[in-house]
């Protein structure tokens, strides 16, 4: 009797991250420890001093340290973890009081057969927020909602998650006046703040066009034949919502209208606070906490009901929230072992062997690799630009092009490198292997477009 071959099953996301943590621990014992000296510039940014790299005492990573990094990762990621929970709690109240169903029903009645327009309209909106204001984490709480909307409209969870995740990520990467990437990188590189805006707008249009076409094409294929979905056969948890017919009949009550105004007010305050008052995660999370309570009372829920809904919302987001803490163990190990600066130093030396356009392409590769070790856009700018901007200038690449290479390398790999993808798949409740099956061709297209646009930038003397 023939034995049935066991079909390969993708390991659990937590298992994959733990394996990567083990690999990072091994790397920490192989790569020499080293550091650049750092100074505080006139703007208050802590930047590295070029040509200051020096070896330091090797720390490595023991087995105990490797497991300890998981605990430290949760501590390090606490700000994001609790932000995700508080942001979703506000959205959950809107779901429980029926506002979500009412709004989706209203949209369905108004848009009708033109429902596919939700993809370009929303992706451009989130893209602009990422490109100009540097929004990214602030959108996490909306992802489960858009996944459910996509399901109601006949798409899959990939489409719903992509509308927000890809929209804001592509906008963040193709930044026009993003202060956290372009602003800091140009300041550190000694380039006039937000100069070269015209070409960056062209880049934004190209990248958003490619991404919207890709998602729209996939969405159309899935709606026509659900078996074409990369998620076909996979179990994906999402919010329980009514059928399309039920939503079409849903009434838009005064409670729903006031709740919608509260949602609009919250987004407006988020934008004002971010732009005018320099709010970040702590302040925005506080806003979500306040609006959760206010909207709960507007919905005539008791204090005990609001507390119960908060617990339910926390349960819903716990998988993704905990994934943030587990994935943070990787940068914790690298930081404690002092190997990040060593890797940056090696890559910068490698880059000095190229000239002109090849050097610009090399910068793109280097920044992509560095983004695995330094996921923060601002952090990557402060570490790499003081080193790579002068190196680029020596090999025939302008500082403006160096900033562009940093921008593309830092941003687009956020949809591909595990350090970002694992967390986002946790929030979207998507199997990691299915996300990679969907996004890999798009990442390839964006990478090719990055090389072309960088090449053009070099040719025109950008």
C-alpha positions in Angstrom: 0.0 0.0 0.0 1.5 3.3 -1.1 2.0 6.0 1.5 0.5 9.3 0.8 3.0 12.0 0.4 2.6 14.7 3.1 1.8 18.1 1.5 4.1 20.8 2.7 2.4 23.2 5.1 3.7 26.7 5.8 4.8 26.9 9.4 2.9 29.2 11.8 4.0 32.8 11.5 5.3 32.7 15.1 7.5 29.7 14.2 8.9 31.5 11.1 9.8 34.5 13.2 11.4 32.3 15.8 13.5 30.6 13.2 14.6 34.1 11.9 15.4 35.1 15.5 17.7 32.0 15.7 19.3 32.9 12.5 19.9 36.5 13.7 21.4 35.1 16.9 23.9 33.0 14.8 24.7 36.1 12.7 25.3 38.1 15.9 28.1 35.6 16.8 29.7 35.7 13.4 29.6 39.4 12.3 32.2 41.5 14.1 30.8 44.1 16.5 31.4 47.7 15.6 30.0 51.2 15.9 30.1 54.7 14.3 30.4 57.7 16.5 27.3 59.8 16.8 26.6 63.5 17.3 23.5 65.6 17.6 23.1 68.0 14.7 21.6 71.5 14.8 18.1 70.1 14.2 18.4 67.8 17.2 18.9 64.6 15.1 21.4 62.0 16.3 23.5 61.2 13.2 26.5 59.1 12.6 29.9 60.6 12.0 31.4 59.5 8.6 34.8 57.6 8.8 34.3 57.1 12.5 33.6 53.3 12.3 35.6 51.3 14.9 35.5 47.9 16.3 34.1 47.3 19.8 34.2 44.4 22.2 32.3 41.5 20.8 29.0 40.8 22.6 27.5 38.0 20.5 24.2 36.3 21.5 23.9 33.3 23.8 20.9 31.0 23.8 19.6 32.7 26.9 20.0 36.1 25.3 18.1 34.9 22.2 15.1 34.0 24.3 15.5 37.1 26.4 15.2 39.1 23.1 11.6 38.0 22.8 10.7 39.6 26.1 12.7 42.7 25.2 11.0 42.8 21.8 7.6 43.0 23.5 8.9 45.8 25.7 10.4 47.6 22.6 7.2 47.1 20.6 4.8 48.0 23.4 4.0 51.4 21.9 2.9 49.9 18.6 1.1 46.9 20.2 -1.1 49.1 22.4 -1.7 51.6 19.6 -3.1 48.8 17.4 -5.4 47.7 20.2 -6.7 51.2 20.9 -7.1 52.2 17.3 -9.2 49.1 16.6 -11.3 49.5 19.7 -12.6 52.7 18.3 -13.4 51.0 15.0 -15.0 48.1 16.8 -17.5 50.4 18.6 -18.5 51.7 15.1 -19.1 48.1 14.1 -21.1 47.2 17.2 -23.4 50.2 16.9 -24.2 49.4 13.3 -22.4 52.4 11.7 -20.1 50.1 9.7 -23.1 48.2 8.1 -25.0 51.5 7.5 -22.1 53.2 5.8 -21.2 50.3 3.6 -24.9 49.9 2.6 -25.1 53.6 1.8 -22.0 53.4 -0.4 -23.4 50.3 -2.2 -26.6 52.1 -2.9 -24.9 55.3 -4.2 -22.0 53.7 -6.2 -23.8 50.7 -7.6 -21.9 49.1 -10.5 -19.0 51.5 -10.1 -17.9 49.9 -6.9 -14.4 49.1 -8.3 -13.7 52.8 -8.1 -13.1 52.3 -4.3 -9.7 50.7 -5.1 -8.1 53.7 -7.0 -9.8 56.4 -4.9 -8.9 54.9 -1.5 -5.4 53.8 -2.6 -4.6 57.3 -3.9 -6.0 58.9 -0.7 -3.9 56.7 1.6 -0.9 57.1 -0.8 -1.1 60.9 -0.5 -1.2 60.7 3.3 1.9 58.5 3.3 3.7 60.6 0.7 3.1 64.0 2.3 2.5 63.4 6.0 4.4 60.1 6.5 1.4 58.3 7.8 1.8 54.5 8.1 1.2 53.0 11.5 -1.8 55.4 12.0 -3.8 53.3 9.4 -3.5 49.9 11.2 -6.9 50.1 12.9 -8.7 50.5 9.6 -7.3 47.4 7.9 -9.8 44.8 9.3 -12.6 47.1 8.2 -11.4 47.4 4.6 -10.9 43.6 4.5 -14.5 43.1 5.5 -15.7 45.7 3.0 -13.8 43.9 0.2 -15.4 40.6 1.2 -18.9 42.1 1.0 -18.1 43.6 -2.4 -17.1 40.1 -3.8 -13.3 40.5 -3.5 -10.9 38.7 -1.0 -9.0 39.8 2.0 -5.9 40.5 0.0 -7.7 43.3 -1.9 -9.1 44.9 1.3 -5.7 44.8 3.0 -3.9 46.0 -0.1 -6.1 49.1 -0.4 -4.7 50.4 2.9 -1.4 48.6 3.3 -0.1 49.0 -0.3 -1.7 52.4 -0.7 0.0 54.0 2.3 3.3 51.9 1.9 3.7 52.9 -1.8 2.9 56.6 -0.9 5.4 56.5 1.9 8.1 55.0 -0.4 7.3 57.4 -3.2 7.4 60.3 -0.8 7.0 63.9 -2.1 7.3 65.9 1.1 7.3 63.2 3.8 9.2 64.8 6.7 10.3 61.5 8.2 12.1 60.2 5.1 12.7 62.9 2.5 12.9 65.7 5.0 15.4 64.1 7.3 17.4 62.5 4.5 17.8 65.8 2.6 18.7 67.7 5.8 21.4 65.1 6.8 22.7 64.9 3.2 23.1 68.7 3.0 20.4 69.1 0.3 17.9 72.0 0.4 14.8 70.7 2.3 12.1 69.4 -0.1 14.0 70.4 -3.2 13.6 68.3 -6.4 9.8 68.0 -5.7 8.8 68.0 -9.3 10.6 64.7 -10.2 9.4 63.1 -6.9 5.8 63.9 -8.0 6.4 62.1 -11.3 7.8 59.1 -9.3 4.8 59.1 -7.1 2.5 59.0 -10.1 4.4 56.1 -11.7 4.6 54.0 -8.6 0.9 54.6 -7.6 -0.2 53.9 -11.2 1.6 50.5 -11.2 0.3 49.5 -7.8 -3.3 50.5 -8.5 -3.2 48.7 -11.9 -1.9 45.6 -10.1 -4.5 45.5 -7.3 -7.4 46.4 -9.7 -6.4 43.7 -12.1 -6.2 41.1 -9.3 -9.5 42.3 -7.8 -11.3 42.0 -11.1 -9.9 38.5 -11.7 -11.0 37.4 -8.2 -14.5 38.8 -8.4 -15.0 37.1 -11.8 -13.6 33.7 -10.5 -13.0 33.3 -6.7 -10.8 30.3 -7.4 -8.2 32.7 -8.8 -7.7 34.2 -5.4 -4.3 33.5 -3.8 -6.3 32.8 -0.6 -8.5 30.2 -2.2 -8.7 27.3 0.2 -7.1 29.2 3.0 -9.0 30.0 6.2 -9.0 33.8 6.8 -10.6 35.3 9.9 -12.4 38.6 9.4 -15.2 40.7 10.9 -18.7 39.2 10.7 -20.8 41.5 8.5 -24.1 41.0 6.8 -24.6 39.9 3.2 -24.6 42.5 0.3 -28.4 42.4 0.2 -28.7 42.9 3.9 -26.3 45.8 3.8 -28.2 47.4 0.9 -31.3 47.4 3.1 -29.6 48.8 6.2 -31.0 52.0 7.6 -28.8 55.1 8.2 -30.1 56.3 11.6 -29.2 59.5 13.5 -26.9 57.5 15.7 -25.0 56.3 12.7 -24.8 59.8 11.2 -23.4 61.2 14.5 -21.0 58.3 14.8 -19.8 59.0 11.2 -19.2 62.6 12.2 -17.2 61.4 15.2 -15.1 59.3 12.8 -14.5 62.2 10.5 -13.7 64.4 13.5 -11.2 61.8 14.7 -9.4 61.6 11.4 -9.4 65.4 11.2 -7.9 65.7 14.7 -5.4 63.1 13.8 -4.2 65.1 10.7 -4.2 68.4 12.6 -2.4 66.9 15.6 0.2 65.2 13.3 0.9 68.3 11.1 0.5 71.1 13.6 1.4 69.7 17.0 3.8 66.9 16.1 1.6 64.1 17.4 2.8 60.6 17.1 1.7 57.2 18.3 1.1 58.1 22.0 -1.0 61.2 21.3 -3.0 59.4 18.5 -3.6 56.4 20.7 -5.0 58.8 23.3 -7.3 60.3 20.7 -8.6 56.8 19.9 -9.2 56.0 23.6 -11.2 59.2 24.1 -13.3 58.7 20.9 -14.0 55.1 21.8 -15.6 56.2 25.1 -17.4 59.2 23.5 -18.8 57.2 20.6 -19.8 54.4 22.9 -22.0 56.8 25.0 -23.4 58.4 21.8 -24.4 54.9 20.9 -26.2 54.7 24.2 -24.0 51.9 25.4 -23.4 51.6 29.2 -20.0 51.9 30.7 -19.9 48.1 31.2 -20.8 47.5 27.6 -18.1 49.7 26.4 -15.6 47.9 28.6 -16.8 44.5 27.2 -16.5 45.8 23.6 -13.0 46.9 24.4 -12.1 43.5 25.6 -13.6 41.9 22.5 -11.7 44.3 20.2 -8.5 43.4 22.1 -9.1 39.7 21.5 -9.7 40.4 17.8 -6.4 42.2 17.4 -4.2 40.1 19.8 -2.8 37.8 17.1 -1.4 40.8 15.1 -0.5 42.8 18.2 1.6 40.0 19.7 3.2 39.3 16.4 4.7 42.9 16.6 6.4 42.0 19.9 7.8 38.6 18.6 9.1 40.2 15.4 10.9 42.9 17.4 13.2 40.3 18.9 15.3 40.4 15.6 16.3 44.1 15.7 16.8 43.7 19.5 19.5 41.0 19.0 21.2 43.0 16.2 21.2 46.2 18.3 22.5 44.5 21.4 25.2 42.7 19.5 26.4 46.0 17.8 26.4 44.4 14.3 24.1 46.9 12.5 26.8 49.6 12.0 29.3 46.9 10.8 26.9 45.8 8.1 26.3 49.4 7.0 30.1 50.0 7.0 30.7 46.9 4.8 27.9 47.9 2.4 29.2 51.4 2.1 32.7 50.1 1.3 31.3 47.8 -1.4 29.4 50.7 -3.0 32.6 52.7 -3.4 33.8 50.3 -6.1 31.1 51.4 -8.5 30.8 54.6 -10.6 28.0 56.8 -11.9 24.7 55.0 -12.8 26.0 51.7 -11.5 26.7 53.4 -8.1 23.1 54.7 -8.1 21.8 51.2 -8.7 24.2 49.9 -6.1 22.8 52.4 -3.6 19.3 51.1 -4.3 20.4 47.5 -3.5 22.3 48.7 -0.4 19.4 50.6 1.0 17.0 47.7 0.4 19.4 45.4 2.3 19.8 47.9 5.2 16.1 48.3 5.5 16.0 44.7 6.7 18.2 45.6 9.6 16.8 49.1 10.2 13.1 49.1 9.4 12.6 52.7 10.6 12.7 55.2 7.7 13.9 58.1 9.9 16.4 55.8 11.6 17.8 54.5 8.3 18.2 58.1 7.1 20.1 59.1 10.2 22.5 56.1 9.9 23.0 55.8 6.2 22.8 59.3 4.7 25.9 60.8 6.5 27.9 57.9 5.0 26.4 57.2 1.6 25.8 60.8 0.5 29.5 61.6 0.5 30.4 58.2 -0.9 27.9 58.8 -3.8 29.3 62.2 -4.5 32.8 60.6 -4.8 31.6 58.1 -7.4 29.6 60.6 -9.5 26.2 60.5 -7.9 24.6 63.7 -6.7 23.4 63.9 -3.1 19.8 64.4 -4.4 20.0 61.1 -6.3 21.5 59.5 -3.1 18.4 60.7 -1.2 16.1 59.2 -3.9 17.9 55.9 -3.7 17.5 55.9 0.0 13.8 56.7 -0.3 13.1 53.9 -2.8 15.3 51.4 -0.9 13.8 52.2 2.5 10.2 52.3 1.4 9.3 49.6 -1.2 10.9 46.8 0.7 8.4 47.4 3.5 5.9 45.3 1.5 8.4 42.5 1.2 10.9 42.2 4.0 9.7 39.9 6.9 10.4 42.6 9.5 7.4 44.5 8.2 5.4 41.9 6.4 5.0 39.5 9.4 3.5 42.3 11.5 1.1 43.4 8.7 0.1 39.8 7.9 -0.7 39.5 11.6 -2.9 42.5 11.5 -4.6 41.4 8.2 -4.9 37.8 9.5 -3.4 36.5 6.2 -1.1 33.5 5.7 2.4 34.8 5.1 3.0 32.5 2.1 -0.2 33.7 0.4 0.9 37.4 0.8 4.2 36.7 -0.8 2.6 34.9 -3.7 0.5 38.0 -4.3 3.0 40.7 -3.7 6.3 39.3 -5.1 5.5 40.2 -8.8 4.4 43.7 -7.7 7.6 44.1 -5.7 9.6 43.1 -8.8 7.8 45.6 -11.0 8.4 48.4 -8.4 12.1 47.5 -8.1 12.5 47.7 -11.9 10.6 51.0 -12.0 13.0 52.2 -9.2 16.0 51.4 -11.2 14.6 53.1 -14.3 13.7 56.3 -12.4 17.0 56.4 -10.7 18.8 55.9 -14.0 16.7 58.8 -15.5 17.6 60.9 -12.5 21.3 60.4 -13.1 21.0 61.1 -16.8 19.1 64.4 -16.3 21.5 65.6 -13.6 18.8 65.5 -10.8 
